[in-house]
Amino acid sequence: MKRKTLFAGIGVMLLGGLGFGAFRADDRLFEIAKNIEVFVNVYKEVNGLYVDEINPTHAMRTGIEAMLKELDPYTVFYPEDMIEEYFTMNVGTYNGIGANIELHRGKHIVTLVYEGSPADKSGIKAGDEIQKINGVDVTARKAEEFGRLLKGQKGSSVKLSVLKYGATRPQDISLTREDVKVNNVPHFGMVNDNTGYVQLTSFMNAGSGREIASAIQELKGKGMKNMILDLRGNPGGLLQLAVEINNLFLPKGIPVVEMKGRAVDQNHKFETTRQPLDPDMPLVVLIDGKSASASEIVSGALQDYDRAVIIGQRTFGKGLVQITRELSYNTQVKITTAKYYIPSGRCIQAIDYGHRNPDGTFPRLPDSLRTAFRTRAGRTVYDGAGIDPDIVTGKSEQHEYVKALADQKVIFDYATKYYHEHPADKPQEGFYLDDAAYRKFCDWLKTRKPDYRTPEQKAIAELEARAEEPARMKTQLDQLKQMADARAAGLPEQHAREIRSLLEMEILSRYHYQKAMKFMAFDRDKDIQEALKLFGDPQRYKALLKK
């Protein structure tokens, strides 16, 4: 009885704190108060009467997460046991062993190791399996439980039981947790005598602007007259950092991005604040379907001011801004509070999270409904679906087959196999897989059989399932299957260029960590080759930036 009284008291406090007497003058506030009261009463009754004991923390967390799930994927609740994860993902700090671990085929597999980190110094490699943490068997633990066991304070030690690739018995490895520096500018260098290249992989490190400025100065000292800024695969991060990087190329005192939200205090304008490092040097920005958020602010603002030619594929289309609010008991909530608009006035948000399709998915704005805007020189650009490149070099999205190979970590697994079969053959600059090496991958791929069916294979399976007398159609269906399977067998060759690129990068990362891009063969990178061709034709470069 005391427990019921306690929860009734919680309900009264919640309502009293909101000023219940004033709600009837405002229908919306009254609806809020009414539903809070209903929620508290439901919880009180379930907690008091349900056949099994209710875990209050788990129940409330599930309720909060279910509520936020109705909004967008960027509005997230961080309970106390996930605060370290929040700082790692949203602030750019990282404290731990310096390795990413994912649940892959039912095992906790190391997928990335940071160079110089405790994991790296201890000999842990991508592809290794973590079986125990401080003696606790984690083979059957969920990813969230695994993460909580692995985390700890800087300077604390942790003992891992690691099954190395190819081994039959695990070995114990002791590590001391440290601050791990994540380098967001892993590579810069000269592509040829007068063209420099700078790769930016994230906007999470507040020092990235200084790193890029330093890289530009160093490359100019080596003769750089043209520059390629690579934002491919960059998911974004700190908005202010996007403004700072734009300011390297744009004049002082011009708007770069504007936030507009329902709450007045979420409306802000951001302008460049200092003189640019180089306002005139020919500039190409590379983008793709995984370039998002701050990457789109940088590429979009440079496009709107006709300052750079954008090459690649249409970006992701994330035009939403989040802030984090501290809550009680060391919890936090990250909330989408505004949309951002780049200088031409367009918002590039592609997905409408305010509505749902009948199947529960969120709709994307069709190209036919996109609104036209103008750059400073009068060029036409569009809102509502990311940043469109000035020069398109391929499809915005990976082919479903290639995506399946990546998502199911088929490419990852082969890179692990390749590394352990060639431990001393460290690839040098200009690395690429020749035809013989790619054929070995294709032969190995036949043994893996990734979970993918072509549209033809799916249609035949559906026809077989719906056939009233499948036995009578067996001969015809078998013939169709053989034809469809033969076509599917040709997919690795049909998409060889895209698969090779992913495989080469994965292999290089095993030897060179986050500096893998330095060793890629630029002569096979279609985006970089398009940039070099453009720099070789100054008249075309200038024409692309005019109306």
N, C-alpha and C positions, 0 to 999 in steps of 0.2 A: 504493500500500500504506500509505503514511503516513496518508492521509485516512481509511482504514478503521480504523487503529489509534486515530486521534484520536477518532472517534465511539464506538468501543468504550470508550475512556477516559471519555467523557462519560457513557455509561451506567453505568459503575462508580461515578463520582462522584455521580450522581443517587441511585443505590441506597444508596451508602455514607452519603450525607448524611441519608437517611431512616432509617438504622439497620436494615439488612436483617435482621440476626440476630434482631431482636425481632419481626419481622412474623409469624412462624409461630404466635405465641401469640395473634394477633388476625387472624381471617380477613379482615376488611375491609382492614387495613393490608397484609396479604400480597397481596390482590387489587390494591391500588394499586401496590405494588412490582412485581408480575408484569407488569402492563400498561404501566408506564413502561418496563420492560426490553424488552417486545415493541415498543413504539413506537420506542424508540431503535434497535433492531435493524432494523426496517422502514426507517426513515429512512437508516440506514447502508448497507443493501443497495441501495436505490433511488438514493441519491446516488452510490454507487460504480459501479453497473451500468447505470443508465438511459441510453438512446441519446443524449439531449441533456443539456446542462449544467443542473443544478438550481440555482435561486436559493434559497439557504437561508433568507433572511429571508421571502421570499414564501411558501415552502413551510410554514414554521413558523406564520406568521401565518394562513394558510388553515386549518391544522390547529386552531389555537386558536379561530378564529372558528366553525369547524364544530362544535367541542365546545360552545361557548357557545350556539350556535343551538338546541341541544337543550333549553335551559333556558327562559328568558323573554326578551323583547325588551329588558329593562332591564339585563341582565347583559352588559356590553360591555367589550372590550379596547381600550385606546388605545395604539397604538405611538407611538414618539417623534415621528413626523411628524404626529400628530393631537392632540398635547397642547394646542396653541392652541385647537383645536376643542372639546376637553374643557372648558377654562376658559370659553369663550364659552357653551356649552350648559348647564354644570352649576354654575358659580360666579357667573355674572351679570356677568362682566367682558367687555368687547369691545374689541379693539384691531385697527383695520384702516381700511377706507375708508368704512364705514358703509352698506353695501348688502348685501342678500341676492340671490344669483344662483342660478338654478335651470336645469337642462337641460329645455328646453321645445321640443318638435317638432324635436329635433336641434340646437338653438341654446342658447347660454348667455345667458339673458335675465335682466335685472335685474327682480326681483319686488317689492322693497321698498327704499326709501331712508329713512334716518333724518334727521330735520330737523336742520340745522346741521352735519351730518357732512361729511367731505372730499368724498364723492360728491355730496352735495347742493350744496355750494358750487361744485363744478366744473360743475354743470348736468346731471349724469346723472339720468335719469328712469326710472321703472318702465316696462318695455317696450323699453328700449334693449338692444342685443345687444353683448356683449363678444366681439371676434374675436381680439385679440392681447393678451398680457401681456408687457411688456418685450421686444417684438419677436417673441415666440414665438407661432406660430399655434395657437390653442386650439380651433378650430372642430371638430376631430375628437377632442378630448380628453375623457376621462370626467370626471364631476363631481369625483371624488377628486383627479385630477391637476390639474384647474383650480383647486381649492381650495388645493392646496399651492403653486402658482405665485403665487396672489394674496396669500398670507399673508406677513407680514414684521414686523420690529421697529418699534415706535413711533418716529416721526421719519424712517423710511426712505421713499424715494420709489418710485413705481411708475408706469409709463407704460402706459395702456390704449388700444387701438384700438377705438373705439366706433361702431357703426352706429346712428345715431339713427333713431327712428321716421319712416318716410316718406322717408328719405334713400337715395341710391343708392351713395354712397361713405362709408367710415368716416372718422372724425376722431380724431386723437391727443389724448389728455387726460392730463396729468401730475398726480398727486395725492401728498400726503404722508400717510402713515398716522398716525392719532391714536387716543387713547382716545375711544371713542364711548359716550356715556351713553344707556342704554336706559331710558326712563321707563315704569315699570310702572303709574303712575297718570296716564294721559294726559289724563283729563278728569274734572272734578267741577264741579257747578253746581246751581242751583235749577231744578227742573222746574216748580214753581208757587210761590205765595207762602209755603207752609209745608213743602214737600217737597224735600229735597236728594237729589242723585244722585252716587255715587262709583263710577268704573270702575277695577277692578284687573285687569290683563291677564296678570300672571305673579307668581310668588313668588320670582323669582331675585335681585332687588335687595334687599340687606339693609336699605336705607333705606326700603323701601316702607311699613313700619309707621308710621314717623315722618311720611311723606307723607300717609297716610290720616288720621292723628291731626290733622295740620295742616289738612287739607281739612275735616274735621269741625268743627274750631274756627272756621274761616272761614265755613262755611255756617251754623253756629249764630248767628254774628254777623249773618247776613243774614236770620235769622228761621226757620231750619230747626227744625221740630217733629217731622218724620218723616223717615226716611232709607231710601234704596234703595242697596244694595251690589250691584254688577253683577259677577258672577264667570262670566258666560257666555263660553265659549271659552277660559277660563283653564286651562292644562294643569298648573298646580302649580309645584313647586319646593322651596324650603327649608322643612322641617317646622317649624323653630323660628320662622320668620316667621308660619306659620299660627297657632301658639300666641300670638304677640305680637298678631296682629290680633284673635283671639278675646278677648284680654285687654282690648281696647278696650270690650267690651260685657259681659263676664262678671266676676263678683266675684273678688277675690284668693283664692288658695289652693285652687282646685278643679281636678280633673283634666280635661285637654282631650283628650289622646291617650296611648295606651300602645303601645309596640313589644314584640312577642313573637317571638323567633327561636329557632332550634335551639341556637345558641351562647348561653350564659348572659350573656356580656358584651354581647349585643345587646338585652337586655331593659331597657327604660327607661320611666319614667313622666314625663310633662310636665304641669306645673300652671301656672296663672296666677300671676304673681309680684308684681303691683302692683294698686293700686286702679283700677277701670275708668274710662274717660273718660266714658261715659254708660251706666249699667246699666238704664235705664228707657225711653229714647226708643223709640217704635214703630219696628221695623226689618223690612224685607223684603230677602231675599237672592235674586237672580236666578241660576238655573243652567240648563245645558242638557247635551246629550250630549257636549260637548267639555270640560266642567268636570271636572277630574280631580285626584287626589292631594291636595295641600294645599288646593285649592278644596273638596274633599269633607270635609276635616278641619274647615275653617271652617264650612261650611254644615251639616255633620252634627252638630258639637258645639253650635252654636246651636239646632239642631232638638232635640237630646237634652235641652237645658236649657230648652226651650220659650221661648227668648229672641227668636226671630225666626220669621216666617212665610216659608217657602221657596216660591218661585213659578218655574214654568218646566217643564222636562222632566227626566227621570231622568238623572243624571250618568253618567260613563264607567264608573266602578267600578274604580279602581286603589287597592288597599289594601296595596301592597307598598312596602317601604323599602329604599333602596340606600345602601351606603357605598362609598367609594373607597379602594383600597389602592395605595400606591406600590410598584412593582416595580423590578428592576434596569434599567440602561441607559435611564433616563428614560421608562419606560413605566408605565402604570397600568391597573388593572382595576376596574370598577364592578360590585359584586356585590349581588344581592338577598339580604338577610340576615334580614329579618323582615317580619311583617305588622303593620299598625297597627289598633288598636281604639279607637273613639270612646267617649264616656262611658257610653252605654247598654250597652256590652259588645259591640257588633256590629262585625264586619269587613265592609267593603263591597266586597271584591275580587270581581269578576264572572267572571273567566276563570280556569279551573283549568289552570295551566301544568304541573302534575304529571302530567297524562294527555293523551293525544291521541285524537282521533276516528280512525276507519279511513281517512279521507281526508287525515290529517295535520294537520288544524286542531285548535285547542284548544277544549274544550267550555265553554259558559257555563252557570252554574247556572240551571235553570228556575225560574220564579216559584213553582211548586208546591212546591219544596224549600227555599224561603227560610225562615229561622227568625225568629219574632217576638220583639222586645224591647220594652222600655217606656221612654218618656221620663220625666223627673222628675215630670211631672204625670200620668203613667199612659197617655199616648197610645201606640198601637201603631206600631212602626216595624220594618223588616225588614233583614236582613243580605244579603250575597252578590250584590248587583247594583247597586251605586251608591246614591246618595241619591235617594229618591222625594220630589218636591215635595209640599207641603201643598195647593197649588193647581196643577193640571196645565193648561197652556195649549196644548199641542200634542204631536205625536209626538216621541219622544226622538231618532229618527234622521231624517235628511233622506230625502226620496223619492229613489229611485235615479236618476231623471232629473235632478233638481236636483244631486245629488252628481256625476253625470257632467259637467254643465256647469261645476261648480267644479273638479273634479279635472283635467279636460282643459283648464283655463284658458280656457274659452270666455268666461266672464264677465270674467276678467282682460283678455283681448284686446279686448273691446268697450269696457271702461273706458279702455284705452290709446287706442283710436280716438276715444272721446268727448272725452278730455282734449285731444288734439291738434287736434280740430275746434273746441274751445271754450276756448282757452288763457287768454283774458281774462275769461271768465264764471265767476269764482270763486264757488262756491256759498256761501250764507250759512246761518245757523241755520234749521232747519226745512226743509232741502232734501228734496225727493222728486221722483221721475220722474213726470210727468203721463202720462195715457193716450197722448197723441200720441208722447211720447218713448219710451214702452215699446213702442208699435207699430213704431217705427223699429228698435228692438232685435230684435223678433220677425222683421221683414223681413230684417234682416242675418243672423239666425240660420239662415234658410233656405239661405244661401250657405255656411255653415260645416258643416252636417250632422254634429253630434257623434256619436261612436261610442256609440250607445245603441239598443237594441231593446226594445220592450215585451214582456211575457210572451206576448202574442198573436202578435207578429211572430216570436218565437223558436219558438213552437209550430208555426206554419205552415211555417217553414224546416225544422224537424225532420220534419214530416209529408211535405214535399216530398222530403227526402233519403231517407226510408224507403219512399216509394211505389214499388211494384214496376213500375207503368206510369205514370210521371208525365205522359206526353203525353196519356193519356186523361183525366187529372184537371185538365189545364191550365185549363180554363174555370172550374171550381169554385175552384181554388187562386188564380187571378187575382182572382176576386171576393172571396175571403177576404183577400187581400193588400190590395186596395183599401180594404176596411172597416177593417183593422188600421192601414194607413197613415193613413187619415183620422182615426182616433182618436189616433194618435201625433202628428199635426200639431196637435192641440188641447192638447198638454201645456204649452206655454208659457203659455197662458191659464189652464189648470187649476191650475197652480202659480205663478201670477203673483205672489202676495203674497210667497212665499218667495224667488222669483228676484229680484223688485224689491228686496227688503231687501238681498240680497247685492250686487246691482249698485250700489245707492245707496252702500253702504259702500265698495265698491271705487273708485267714482268720487270720493267724498269724500277717500279716502286719497291720491289723486293731487295734490290741492290742499292738504290740511290734515295730511298725514302721519299720525302716530299719534294726533292729536287729532280724528280723523274723527268719533268718536261725538258730539262736542260739537255737530255740525251736522246730525245725523240728526233727522228729524221724529218726535219722541216720540209725537205723537198717532197714529202708525201702528205703534208698537211695542206689540204685544199684551201683553207681559209688564209693561211699565211702566204701561200703562193699567189692567191688572188690579191692580197695586200701588196706584195712585191711587184706584181704586174701593174697595179694601180700607181704605185710610186714611180714606176718607170715611165708613166704617161701623165706628166703634170697637168696637161690640158684637160684630160678626162677627169682627173682628181678635182680640179677647180670647177668643171662643168657640173659634176655631181652635187656640189654644194651651192649651186645657183638655182634659181627658179626654173 
